[in-house]
């Protein structure tokens, strides 16, 4: 019992010492070090893209509202 607890504590401390905690989302390399994502670059969204996203979201919301309304009308007959 003591041996397994000691081994578990050693592995937890070892992983924390390397900086690879459970909360880190960076991918691990083969040697245990974290690697920064190199292929992903963030770009700023322009006005037209933002409007397209907004329209898409509004359309989705409208369809959902319509579906819920139809469902309420169907349940009214019972």
N, C-alpha and C positions, 0 to 999 in steps of 0.2 A: 504494500500500500504506500509506504513512504517512498519507495524507489520510483513508482509511477508518478507520484506527486512531484518529486524532485525533478524527474525528467520533463514533465509538463512545464514546470516553472522555468527550467533551463531553456526550453524551446521558445517560450513566450519572451523571456528576456533577450534571447539571441535575436529573435525577429524584430524586437523593438530597437535593439542596438544597431541593426542594419538600416533602420528607417522604413521598414516594410510593415507597417501596422495594418490592421484589418480595415481601417477606414480609408486607406490610400487607394485611389482609383487609377494611378499610373501603372502601365504595364511593366512587368518584371523582365529583366534581361536574363540571359543564361547564367551570369555570375552572381545573381541576387541583387544587383543594383537596379534602381528604377531608371527607366529611359523616358525622355520627354517625347511626346508625339511630334514627329517632324513633318508628316505629310498633310497635316491639317492646319489651314490658315483661316483666320476669321476675317471676314470682310464686312463692310458697313452696308446695310440695306438701304436702297434708295427709295424715293417716294412711291414710284410705280409698283415696286415689289411689295411695299407695305400695304398699299391700297388693294392689290390683288389678294394678299393674305386676309385682309379685313373683309373683303367681299366674299371670299370663300368661307370664312368663319360665319358671317351673317347668313349666307345661304344654307349652311349646315344647320344653324340654329333655327332658321325658318322651317326647314324640312322636318326637324325634330318636333317643333311646335305643332306643325300640321299633322304629323303622325299621332302625337298625343291627343290632339283635338278629335281626330277620327276615332281613336280608341275610346275616348270618353263618350262620343255619340253612340258607338256600338254598345257600350255597357248600359246606356240609359234605357234601352228597351226591356231589360230584364227586371 
